[in-house]
């Protein structure tokens, strides 16, 4: 079995076999044309697949761009080592504002309004929420469509303007370190400690499909968590398991978490 088949089979187990095949096609095309190929926007797990693929080809290097430093969603670029130019990643940015006196709009509201226009998630990069509105990274091919058609979010009328990529501020996140002990390394237990809620409430959120582990949908409340795992929760940020220090005298697990908000 060749590397291509092994990679696809490996990622099929997590439901990402189709994405792996698509990324492999781009990598192999970059090898053939001796230039480069650019993916659509990928979440961190999707980019990790691109990294795996890039590591299997000696004549390829992998770079990424999400439009600004610290972007979470990025385009992966498979670059043939013989290529001497600068890859064109093709991203644009827009600034969106609304009257915050009357409308409280969330990241989820913005994303929902974009997808209601028929824009696929893979075309959209980061949505950066600001106090007065938001900034949206999008594939250049949809920039004109967005400028002409994006006029409201829910019931809220909006104003939209082109934004220079250079004017996007690097991502700044608030980080809180949490040192605690837990009864076990189950997902519901760790997530409850990290997000500051009860285990029963967290179990409800997991059933509702609001949590991901390493950017994949959480399987169930009893899913085992290990050191370096990242737990993200829709609308609440993410928690990274930095250290599992071992068992206390009372039989609990001592852990160190980082909460990103």
C-alpha atoms as an extended CHARMM CRD file, in Angstrom:
* protein
*
       261  EXT
         1         1  UNK       CA              0.0000000000        0.0000000000        0.0000000000  PROA      1               0.0000000000
         2         2  UNK       CA              1.4080000000        3.4220000000       -1.0170000000  PROA      2               0.0000000000
         3         3  UNK       CA              1.6950000000        6.4690000000        1.2250000000  PROA      3               0.0000000000
         4         4  UNK       CA             -1.3790000000        8.0350000000       -0.3730000000  PROA      4               0.0000000000
         5         5  UNK       CA             -3.6120000000        5.0800000000        0.4850000000  PROA      5               0.0000000000
         6         6  UNK       CA             -2.1840000000        4.8330000000        4.0060000000  PROA      6               0.0000000000
         7         7  UNK       CA             -2.8370000000        8.5120000000        4.6960000000  PROA      7               0.0000000000
         8         8  UNK       CA             -6.4000000000        8.3760000000        3.3790000000  PROA      8               0.0000000000
         9         9  UNK       CA             -7.1700000000        5.2040000000        5.3180000000  PROA      9               0.0000000000
        10        10  UNK       CA             -5.7580000000        6.7160000000        8.5230000000  PROA      10              0.0000000000
        11        11  UNK       CA             -7.9300000000        9.8330000000        8.2920000000  PROA      11              0.0000000000
        12        12  UNK       CA            -11.0280000000        7.9310000000        7.2400000000  PROA      12              0.0000000000
        13        13  UNK       CA            -11.2250000000        6.7080000000       10.8250000000  PROA      13              0.0000000000
        14        14  UNK       CA            -11.8450000000       10.3010000000       11.9720000000  PROA      14              0.0000000000
        15        15  UNK       CA            -14.1970000000       11.1020000000        9.1070000000  PROA      15              0.0000000000
        16        16  UNK       CA            -11.6380000000       13.2410000000        7.2720000000  PROA      16              0.0000000000
        17        17  UNK       CA            -10.6930000000       10.8250000000        4.4920000000  PROA      17              0.0000000000
        18        18  UNK       CA            -12.2600000000       13.0670000000        1.8290000000  PROA      18              0.0000000000
        19        19  UNK       CA            -10.3160000000       16.1120000000        2.9960000000  PROA      19              0.0000000000
        20        20  UNK       CA             -7.0840000000       14.1080000000        3.1180000000  PROA      20              0.0000000000
        21        21  UNK       CA             -7.6430000000       12.9440000000       -0.4730000000  PROA      21              0.0000000000
        22        22  UNK       CA             -8.2940000000       16.5270000000       -1.6220000000  PROA      22              0.0000000000
        23        23  UNK       CA             -5.1130000000       17.7750000000        0.0500000000  PROA      23              0.0000000000
        24        24  UNK       CA             -3.1180000000       14.9070000000       -1.4260000000  PROA      24              0.0000000000
        25        25  UNK       CA             -4.3640000000       15.8750000000       -4.9000000000  PROA      25              0.0000000000
        26        26  UNK       CA             -3.0890000000       19.4260000000       -4.3800000000  PROA      26              0.0000000000
        27        27  UNK       CA              0.2780000000       18.2700000000       -3.0480000000  PROA      27              0.0000000000
        28        28  UNK       CA              0.7870000000       15.9310000000       -5.9890000000  PROA      28              0.0000000000
        29        29  UNK       CA             -0.2430000000       18.6540000000       -8.4480000000  PROA      29              0.0000000000
        30        30  UNK       CA              2.3880000000       20.9720000000       -6.9480000000  PROA      30              0.0000000000
        31        31  UNK       CA              4.9910000000       18.2720000000       -7.5480000000  PROA      31              0.0000000000
        32        32  UNK       CA              3.9180000000       17.8230000000      -11.1550000000  PROA      32              0.0000000000
        33        33  UNK       CA              3.7310000000       21.4800000000      -12.1520000000  PROA      33              0.0000000000
        34        34  UNK       CA              6.8320000000       22.4650000000      -10.1640000000  PROA      34              0.0000000000
        35        35  UNK       CA              4.9950000000       25.4530000000       -8.7420000000  PROA      35              0.0000000000
        36        36  UNK       CA              2.5310000000       25.5500000000       -5.8480000000  PROA      36              0.0000000000
        37        37  UNK       CA             -1.0560000000       24.7760000000       -4.9010000000  PROA      37              0.0000000000
        38        38  UNK       CA             -3.2130000000       26.5590000000       -2.3190000000  PROA      38              0.0000000000
        39        39  UNK       CA             -5.9580000000       24.9560000000       -0.2520000000  PROA      39              0.0000000000
        40        40  UNK       CA             -9.1970000000       26.5210000000        0.9310000000  PROA      40              0.0000000000
        41        41  UNK       CA             -9.2970000000       27.7270000000        4.5450000000  PROA      41              0.0000000000
        42        42  UNK       CA             -8.5610000000       24.9400000000        7.0230000000  PROA      42              0.0000000000
        43        43  UNK       CA             -9.1840000000       24.7100000000       10.7490000000  PROA      43              0.0000000000
        44        44  UNK       CA             -6.2050000000       23.6590000000       12.9160000000  PROA      44              0.0000000000
        45        45  UNK       CA             -7.0320000000       19.9570000000       12.5380000000  PROA      45              0.0000000000
        46        46  UNK       CA             -7.2830000000       20.2950000000        8.7540000000  PROA      46              0.0000000000
        47        47  UNK       CA             -3.9190000000       22.0400000000        8.6980000000  PROA      47              0.0000000000
        48        48  UNK       CA             -2.4180000000       19.2040000000       10.7470000000  PROA      48              0.0000000000
        49        49  UNK       CA             -3.5060000000       16.8540000000        7.9270000000  PROA      49              0.0000000000
        50        50  UNK       CA             -1.7040000000       19.1020000000        5.4390000000  PROA      50              0.0000000000
        51        51  UNK       CA              1.4020000000       18.9360000000        7.6550000000  PROA      51              0.0000000000
        52        52  UNK       CA              1.2550000000       15.1330000000        7.6570000000  PROA      52              0.0000000000
        53        53  UNK       CA              1.0190000000       15.0950000000        3.8750000000  PROA      53              0.0000000000
        54        54  UNK       CA              3.8160000000       17.6390000000        3.4700000000  PROA      54              0.0000000000
        55        55  UNK       CA              6.0990000000       15.4790000000        5.6180000000  PROA      55              0.0000000000
        56        56  UNK       CA              5.6850000000       12.5800000000        3.1660000000  PROA      56              0.0000000000
        57        57  UNK       CA              7.0530000000       14.4750000000        0.1320000000  PROA      57              0.0000000000
        58        58  UNK       CA             10.7330000000       15.4350000000        0.0720000000  PROA      58              0.0000000000
        59        59  UNK       CA             10.4020000000       18.0570000000       -2.6770000000  PROA      59              0.0000000000
        60        60  UNK       CA              7.5770000000       20.0040000000       -1.0580000000  PROA      60              0.0000000000
        61        61  UNK       CA              7.5650000000       22.6350000000        1.6410000000  PROA      61              0.0000000000
        62        62  UNK       CA              4.4400000000       23.7450000000        3.4400000000  PROA      62              0.0000000000
        63        63  UNK       CA              3.5930000000       27.3330000000        4.3340000000  PROA      63              0.0000000000
        64        64  UNK       CA              0.3830000000       28.8780000000        5.5790000000  PROA      64              0.0000000000
        65        65  UNK       CA             -1.4820000000       32.1620000000        5.5630000000  PROA      65              0.0000000000
        66        66  UNK       CA             -4.6640000000       33.2850000000        7.2550000000  PROA      66              0.0000000000
        67        67  UNK       CA             -4.2150000000       36.9400000000        6.3910000000  PROA      67              0.0000000000
        68        68  UNK       CA             -2.6530000000       38.0610000000        9.6880000000  PROA      68              0.0000000000
        69        69  UNK       CA             -0.3900000000       36.8480000000       12.4830000000  PROA      69              0.0000000000
        70        70  UNK       CA             -2.0450000000       34.3760000000       14.8100000000  PROA      70              0.0000000000
        71        71  UNK       CA             -4.8890000000       33.3960000000       12.4670000000  PROA      71              0.0000000000
        72        72  UNK       CA             -6.6450000000       30.1870000000       13.5030000000  PROA      72              0.0000000000
        73        73  UNK       CA             -8.1200000000       29.3260000000       10.1100000000  PROA      73              0.0000000000
        74        74  UNK       CA             -5.4430000000       29.3420000000        7.4050000000  PROA      74              0.0000000000
        75        75  UNK       CA             -4.8080000000       28.3230000000        3.8350000000  PROA      75              0.0000000000
        76        76  UNK       CA             -2.0760000000       25.7250000000        3.4020000000  PROA      76              0.0000000000
        77        77  UNK       CA              0.2980000000       26.2050000000        0.4790000000  PROA      77              0.0000000000
        78        78  UNK       CA              2.1830000000       23.2160000000       -0.9450000000  PROA      78              0.0000000000
        79        79  UNK       CA              5.2630000000       24.7410000000       -2.6100000000  PROA      79              0.0000000000
        80        80  UNK       CA              7.5770000000       22.8100000000       -4.9320000000  PROA      80              0.0000000000
        81        81  UNK       CA             11.1950000000       23.3660000000       -3.8820000000  PROA      81              0.0000000000
        82        82  UNK       CA             11.9860000000       24.3290000000       -7.5090000000  PROA      82              0.0000000000
        83        83  UNK       CA              9.5530000000       27.2600000000       -7.4160000000  PROA      83              0.0000000000
        84        84  UNK       CA             11.3750000000       30.5810000000       -7.0230000000  PROA      84              0.0000000000
        85        85  UNK       CA              8.4800000000       33.0200000000       -6.9320000000  PROA      85              0.0000000000
        86        86  UNK       CA              6.0570000000       34.1090000000       -4.2080000000  PROA      86              0.0000000000
        87        87  UNK       CA              2.8230000000       32.0890000000       -3.9140000000  PROA      87              0.0000000000
        88        88  UNK       CA             -0.3970000000       34.0660000000       -4.3110000000  PROA      88              0.0000000000
        89        89  UNK       CA             -2.6840000000       33.0700000000       -1.4550000000  PROA      89              0.0000000000
        90        90  UNK       CA             -5.6410000000       35.2670000000       -2.5150000000  PROA      90              0.0000000000
        91        91  UNK       CA             -7.2690000000       36.5120000000        0.6880000000  PROA      91              0.0000000000
        92        92  UNK       CA             -9.2090000000       39.7040000000        1.3240000000  PROA      92              0.0000000000
        93        93  UNK       CA            -10.6050000000       41.3160000000        4.4460000000  PROA      93              0.0000000000
        94        94  UNK       CA            -13.7120000000       43.3450000000        5.1880000000  PROA      94              0.0000000000
        95        95  UNK       CA            -14.8320000000       45.3910000000        8.1610000000  PROA      95              0.0000000000
        96        96  UNK       CA            -18.4620000000       45.0360000000        9.2680000000  PROA      96              0.0000000000
        97        97  UNK       CA            -20.2040000000       47.3690000000       11.7150000000  PROA      97              0.0000000000
        98        98  UNK       CA            -23.6770000000       47.6370000000       13.2400000000  PROA      98              0.0000000000
        99        99  UNK       CA            -25.4330000000       49.7480000000       15.8340000000  PROA      99              0.0000000000
       100       100  UNK       CA            -24.3370000000       48.0680000000       19.0580000000  PROA      100             0.0000000000
       101       101  UNK       CA            -26.8970000000       50.0700000000       21.0450000000  PROA      101             0.0000000000
       102       102  UNK       CA            -29.6900000000       47.9350000000       19.6230000000  PROA      102             0.0000000000
       103       103  UNK       CA            -28.0630000000       44.6910000000       18.4780000000  PROA      103             0.0000000000
       104       104  UNK       CA            -25.9090000000       42.1860000000       20.3530000000  PROA      104             0.0000000000
       105       105  UNK       CA            -24.3010000000       40.0820000000       17.6520000000  PROA      105             0.0000000000
       106       106  UNK       CA            -22.0470000000       37.0740000000       18.2340000000  PROA      106             0.0000000000
       107       107  UNK       CA            -19.4910000000       35.2080000000       16.1490000000  PROA      107             0.0000000000
       108       108  UNK       CA            -22.1220000000       32.5320000000       15.5560000000  PROA      108             0.0000000000
       109       109  UNK       CA            -24.5890000000       35.1330000000       14.2380000000  PROA      109             0.0000000000
       110       110  UNK       CA            -22.0340000000       36.4750000000       11.7480000000  PROA      110             0.0000000000
       111       111  UNK       CA            -21.0670000000       33.0120000000       10.5190000000  PROA      111             0.0000000000
       112       112  UNK       CA            -24.7140000000       32.0100000000       10.1690000000  PROA      112             0.0000000000
       113       113  UNK       CA            -25.4980000000       35.0980000000        8.0910000000  PROA      113             0.0000000000
       114       114  UNK       CA            -22.5480000000       34.4170000000        5.7810000000  PROA      114             0.0000000000
       115       115  UNK       CA            -23.5180000000       30.7930000000        5.2380000000  PROA      115             0.0000000000
       116       116  UNK       CA            -27.1450000000       31.8640000000        4.6130000000  PROA      116             0.0000000000
       117       117  UNK       CA            -25.7750000000       33.6670000000        1.5510000000  PROA      117             0.0000000000
       118       118  UNK       CA            -24.5520000000       30.3150000000        0.2490000000  PROA      118             0.0000000000
       119       119  UNK       CA            -20.8930000000       30.8680000000        1.1690000000  PROA      119             0.0000000000
       120       120  UNK       CA            -19.1810000000       27.6260000000        2.1840000000  PROA      120             0.0000000000
       121       121  UNK       CA            -17.2890000000       27.5220000000        5.4800000000  PROA      121             0.0000000000
       122       122  UNK       CA            -14.0950000000       26.7010000000        3.5830000000  PROA      122             0.0000000000
       123       123  UNK       CA            -14.2520000000       30.0870000000        1.8380000000  PROA      123             0.0000000000
       124       124  UNK       CA            -14.2690000000       31.9810000000        5.1420000000  PROA      124             0.0000000000
       125       125  UNK       CA            -11.1910000000       32.5160000000        7.2860000000  PROA      125             0.0000000000
       126       126  UNK       CA            -11.2590000000       33.9990000000       10.7650000000  PROA      126             0.0000000000
       127       127  UNK       CA            -14.1090000000       36.1730000000       11.9800000000  PROA      127             0.0000000000
       128       128  UNK       CA            -12.5760000000       38.6140000000       14.4460000000  PROA      128             0.0000000000
       129       129  UNK       CA            -15.1240000000       40.1400000000       16.7910000000  PROA      129             0.0000000000
       130       130  UNK       CA            -14.4900000000       43.7670000000       17.8220000000  PROA      130             0.0000000000
       131       131  UNK       CA            -16.3900000000       45.9580000000       20.2400000000  PROA      131             0.0000000000
       132       132  UNK       CA            -18.2060000000       47.7840000000       17.4540000000  PROA      132             0.0000000000
       133       133  UNK       CA            -18.4280000000       45.0770000000       14.8340000000  PROA      133             0.0000000000
       134       134  UNK       CA            -16.1580000000       42.4560000000       13.2870000000  PROA      134             0.0000000000
       135       135  UNK       CA            -13.4780000000       41.8120000000       10.7030000000  PROA      135             0.0000000000
       136       136  UNK       CA            -13.8630000000       38.9390000000        8.2550000000  PROA      136             0.0000000000
       137       137  UNK       CA            -11.1630000000       37.1780000000        6.2280000000  PROA      137             0.0000000000
       138       138  UNK       CA            -12.4900000000       35.6590000000        3.0130000000  PROA      138             0.0000000000
       139       139  UNK       CA            -11.2280000000       34.0830000000       -0.2020000000  PROA      139             0.0000000000
       140       140  UNK       CA            -10.6180000000       36.7540000000       -2.8460000000  PROA      140             0.0000000000
       141       141  UNK       CA            -12.9320000000       35.0460000000       -5.3280000000  PROA      141             0.0000000000
       142       142  UNK       CA            -15.9350000000       35.8480000000       -3.1050000000  PROA      142             0.0000000000
       143       143  UNK       CA            -14.9530000000       39.3860000000       -2.1350000000  PROA      143             0.0000000000
       144       144  UNK       CA            -17.1410000000       41.2060000000       -4.6930000000  PROA      144             0.0000000000
       145       145  UNK       CA            -20.0900000000       38.9160000000       -3.9510000000  PROA      145             0.0000000000
       146       146  UNK       CA            -19.7910000000       39.6850000000       -0.2550000000  PROA      146             0.0000000000
       147       147  UNK       CA            -19.5450000000       43.4280000000       -0.7760000000  PROA      147             0.0000000000
       148       148  UNK       CA            -22.6850000000       43.4060000000       -2.9390000000  PROA      148             0.0000000000
       149       149  UNK       CA            -24.8540000000       40.9820000000       -0.9710000000  PROA      149             0.0000000000
       150       150  UNK       CA            -23.9350000000       41.1260000000        2.7140000000  PROA      150             0.0000000000
       151       151  UNK       CA            -26.3250000000       43.7720000000        4.0610000000  PROA      151             0.0000000000
       152       152  UNK       CA            -27.6760000000       42.4110000000        7.3460000000  PROA      152             0.0000000000
       153       153  UNK       CA            -27.0570000000       39.9480000000       10.1550000000  PROA      153             0.0000000000
       154       154  UNK       CA            -30.3800000000       38.6300000000       11.3510000000  PROA      154             0.0000000000
       155       155  UNK       CA            -32.5370000000       41.7330000000       11.7640000000  PROA      155             0.0000000000
       156       156  UNK       CA            -29.5500000000       44.0540000000       12.1270000000  PROA      156             0.0000000000
       157       157  UNK       CA            -28.6140000000       46.2850000000        9.1830000000  PROA      157             0.0000000000
       158       158  UNK       CA            -24.8560000000       46.4300000000        8.7020000000  PROA      158             0.0000000000
       159       159  UNK       CA            -22.2400000000       48.5500000000        6.9800000000  PROA      159             0.0000000000
       160       160  UNK       CA            -19.4230000000       46.7890000000        5.1440000000  PROA      160             0.0000000000
       161       161  UNK       CA            -16.1230000000       48.1600000000        3.8680000000  PROA      161             0.0000000000
       162       162  UNK       CA            -12.9320000000       46.7800000000        2.4200000000  PROA      162             0.0000000000
       163       163  UNK       CA            -10.1560000000       46.4100000000        4.9750000000  PROA      163             0.0000000000
       164       164  UNK       CA             -6.4650000000       46.3130000000        4.1970000000  PROA      164             0.0000000000
       165       165  UNK       CA             -4.8960000000       43.0510000000        5.3080000000  PROA      165             0.0000000000
       166       166  UNK       CA             -2.0630000000       45.0470000000        6.8810000000  PROA      166             0.0000000000
       167       167  UNK       CA             -4.5730000000       46.8310000000        9.1260000000  PROA      167             0.0000000000
       168       168  UNK       CA             -5.7130000000       43.6560000000       10.8700000000  PROA      168             0.0000000000
       169       169  UNK       CA             -4.2640000000       43.5590000000       14.3570000000  PROA      169             0.0000000000
       170       170  UNK       CA             -2.5380000000       40.3390000000       15.5040000000  PROA      170             0.0000000000
       171       171  UNK       CA             -4.8270000000       38.1050000000       17.5340000000  PROA      171             0.0000000000
       172       172  UNK       CA             -4.7730000000       38.9170000000       21.2180000000  PROA      172             0.0000000000
       173       173  UNK       CA             -6.2630000000       36.3770000000       23.5840000000  PROA      173             0.0000000000
       174       174  UNK       CA             -6.7810000000       36.4870000000       27.2950000000  PROA      174             0.0000000000
       175       175  UNK       CA             -5.1520000000       33.4670000000       28.9080000000  PROA      175             0.0000000000
       176       176  UNK       CA             -5.9260000000       32.1530000000       32.3710000000  PROA      176             0.0000000000
       177       177  UNK       CA             -3.9030000000       29.3590000000       33.9820000000  PROA      177             0.0000000000
       178       178  UNK       CA             -5.9240000000       26.9160000000       36.0710000000  PROA      178             0.0000000000
       179       179  UNK       CA             -4.2690000000       24.5260000000       38.5260000000  PROA      179             0.0000000000
       180       180  UNK       CA             -6.7660000000       22.0770000000       39.9540000000  PROA      180             0.0000000000
       181       181  UNK       CA             -7.5160000000       18.4640000000       40.7880000000  PROA      181             0.0000000000
       182       182  UNK       CA            -10.1730000000       16.3400000000       39.1030000000  PROA      182             0.0000000000
       183       183  UNK       CA            -11.7330000000       12.9550000000       39.7430000000  PROA      183             0.0000000000
       184       184  UNK       CA            -10.7560000000       11.6020000000       36.3070000000  PROA      184             0.0000000000
       185       185  UNK       CA             -9.5400000000       12.5810000000       32.8470000000  PROA      185             0.0000000000
       186       186  UNK       CA            -12.9770000000       12.2640000000       31.2490000000  PROA      186             0.0000000000
       187       187  UNK       CA            -13.9690000000       15.0070000000       28.8270000000  PROA      187             0.0000000000
       188       188  UNK       CA            -16.9350000000       16.2400000000       30.8720000000  PROA      188             0.0000000000
       189       189  UNK       CA            -14.7860000000       16.4690000000       34.0120000000  PROA      189             0.0000000000
       190       190  UNK       CA            -11.8650000000       18.3230000000       32.3900000000  PROA      190             0.0000000000
       191       191  UNK       CA            -14.1110000000       20.6530000000       30.3850000000  PROA      191             0.0000000000
       192       192  UNK       CA            -16.1960000000       21.5050000000       33.4640000000  PROA      192             0.0000000000
       193       193  UNK       CA            -13.0150000000       22.4610000000       35.3430000000  PROA      193             0.0000000000
       194       194  UNK       CA            -11.6700000000       24.4900000000       32.4310000000  PROA      194             0.0000000000
       195       195  UNK       CA            -14.8350000000       26.3850000000       31.5670000000  PROA      195             0.0000000000
       196       196  UNK       CA            -15.9740000000       26.8370000000       35.1680000000  PROA      196             0.0000000000
       197       197  UNK       CA            -19.2830000000       25.0050000000       35.0950000000  PROA      197             0.0000000000
       198       198  UNK       CA            -20.8340000000       21.8430000000       36.5130000000  PROA      198             0.0000000000
       199       199  UNK       CA            -20.1390000000       18.4080000000       35.1320000000  PROA      199             0.0000000000
       200       200  UNK       CA            -23.8510000000       17.7900000000       34.4720000000  PROA      200             0.0000000000
       201       201  UNK       CA            -24.1570000000       21.0520000000       32.5300000000  PROA      201             0.0000000000
       202       202  UNK       CA            -21.0490000000       20.2090000000       30.5370000000  PROA      202             0.0000000000
       203       203  UNK       CA            -22.4900000000       16.7920000000       29.6640000000  PROA      203             0.0000000000
       204       204  UNK       CA            -25.5330000000       18.5670000000       28.2310000000  PROA      204             0.0000000000
       205       205  UNK       CA            -23.2980000000       20.8180000000       26.1310000000  PROA      205             0.0000000000
       206       206  UNK       CA            -21.4140000000       17.7860000000       24.7880000000  PROA      206             0.0000000000
       207       207  UNK       CA            -24.6740000000       16.0710000000       23.8080000000  PROA      207             0.0000000000
       208       208  UNK       CA            -25.7240000000       19.3180000000       22.0750000000  PROA      208             0.0000000000
       209       209  UNK       CA            -22.5870000000       19.1010000000       19.9130000000  PROA      209             0.0000000000
       210       210  UNK       CA            -20.9750000000       22.2830000000       21.2620000000  PROA      210             0.0000000000
       211       211  UNK       CA            -17.5700000000       20.8020000000       22.1190000000  PROA      211             0.0000000000
       212       212  UNK       CA            -14.6190000000       19.6780000000       20.0280000000  PROA      212             0.0000000000
       213       213  UNK       CA            -11.4560000000       17.8830000000       21.0580000000  PROA      213             0.0000000000
       214       214  UNK       CA             -8.4420000000       18.7970000000       18.9150000000  PROA      214             0.0000000000
       215       215  UNK       CA            -10.9160000000       20.4510000000       16.5220000000  PROA      215             0.0000000000
       216       216  UNK       CA            -12.9010000000       17.2620000000       15.9890000000  PROA      216             0.0000000000
       217       217  UNK       CA            -16.4250000000       16.8570000000       17.3070000000  PROA      217             0.0000000000
       218       218  UNK       CA            -16.4210000000       15.3470000000       20.7900000000  PROA      218             0.0000000000
       219       219  UNK       CA            -17.4900000000       11.7020000000       20.8620000000  PROA      219             0.0000000000
       220       220  UNK       CA            -19.1660000000       11.5700000000       24.2560000000  PROA      220             0.0000000000
       221       221  UNK       CA            -18.8260000000       12.7400000000       27.8530000000  PROA      221             0.0000000000
       222       222  UNK       CA            -16.6470000000        9.7630000000       28.7930000000  PROA      222             0.0000000000
       223       223  UNK       CA            -14.0720000000       10.4720000000       26.0740000000  PROA      223             0.0000000000
       224       224  UNK       CA            -10.5770000000       10.2310000000       27.5320000000  PROA      224             0.0000000000
       225       225  UNK       CA             -8.4610000000       13.4020000000       27.5710000000  PROA      225             0.0000000000
       226       226  UNK       CA             -4.6720000000       13.4990000000       27.6610000000  PROA      226             0.0000000000
       227       227  UNK       CA             -1.8630000000       16.0070000000       27.9910000000  PROA      227             0.0000000000
       228       228  UNK       CA             -1.6700000000       18.6030000000       25.1480000000  PROA      228             0.0000000000
       229       229  UNK       CA             -5.2800000000       18.0210000000       24.0650000000  PROA      229             0.0000000000
       230       230  UNK       CA             -7.2670000000       21.1380000000       23.1810000000  PROA      230             0.0000000000
       231       231  UNK       CA            -10.9570000000       21.3380000000       24.1030000000  PROA      231             0.0000000000
       232       232  UNK       CA            -12.9280000000       24.0560000000       22.3160000000  PROA      232             0.0000000000
       233       233  UNK       CA            -16.4840000000       25.0890000000       23.1190000000  PROA      233             0.0000000000
       234       234  UNK       CA            -18.7240000000       27.0760000000       20.8250000000  PROA      234             0.0000000000
       235       235  UNK       CA            -18.9230000000       30.6440000000       22.0760000000  PROA      235             0.0000000000
       236       236  UNK       CA            -16.6560000000       30.0180000000       25.0970000000  PROA      236             0.0000000000
       237       237  UNK       CA            -13.1330000000       29.7710000000       23.6690000000  PROA      237             0.0000000000
       238       238  UNK       CA            -10.8360000000       26.8220000000       24.3100000000  PROA      238             0.0000000000
       239       239  UNK       CA             -8.9710000000       24.9990000000       27.0590000000  PROA      239             0.0000000000
       240       240  UNK       CA             -5.5510000000       23.3980000000       26.6240000000  PROA      240             0.0000000000
       241       241  UNK       CA             -4.4290000000       20.5610000000       28.8740000000  PROA      241             0.0000000000
       242       242  UNK       CA             -0.8830000000       21.6950000000       29.6220000000  PROA      242             0.0000000000
       243       243  UNK       CA              0.1940000000       19.1500000000       32.2280000000  PROA      243             0.0000000000
       244       244  UNK       CA             -1.1190000000       16.0390000000       33.9250000000  PROA      244             0.0000000000
       245       245  UNK       CA              0.9550000000       15.9980000000       37.1010000000  PROA      245             0.0000000000
       246       246  UNK       CA             -0.1970000000       12.7070000000       38.5280000000  PROA      246             0.0000000000
       247       247  UNK       CA             -2.3530000000       11.4090000000       41.3410000000  PROA      247             0.0000000000
       248       248  UNK       CA             -2.7900000000       13.1260000000       44.6930000000  PROA      248             0.0000000000
       249       249  UNK       CA             -2.9040000000       11.3190000000       48.0420000000  PROA      249             0.0000000000
       250       250  UNK       CA             -6.6840000000       11.3850000000       47.8550000000  PROA      250             0.0000000000
       251       251  UNK       CA             -6.6970000000        9.6380000000       44.4910000000  PROA      251             0.0000000000
       252       252  UNK       CA             -7.5270000000       12.6690000000       42.3600000000  PROA      252             0.0000000000
       253       253  UNK       CA             -5.6010000000       13.8090000000       39.2770000000  PROA      253             0.0000000000
       254       254  UNK       CA             -3.6100000000       17.0270000000       39.5210000000  PROA      254             0.0000000000
       255       255  UNK       CA             -3.6840000000       19.0130000000       36.2570000000  PROA      255             0.0000000000
       256       256  UNK       CA             -2.6900000000       22.3760000000       34.7880000000  PROA      256             0.0000000000
       257       257  UNK       CA             -5.0050000000       23.9510000000       32.1980000000  PROA      257             0.0000000000
       258       258  UNK       CA             -4.8350000000       27.1120000000       30.1210000000  PROA      258             0.0000000000
       259       259  UNK       CA             -8.1180000000       28.8250000000       29.3000000000  PROA      259             0.0000000000
       260       260  UNK       CA             -8.0660000000       30.9730000000       26.1600000000  PROA      260             0.0000000000
       261       261  UNK       CA            -10.8770000000       33.5210000000       25.9040000000  PROA      261             0.0000000000
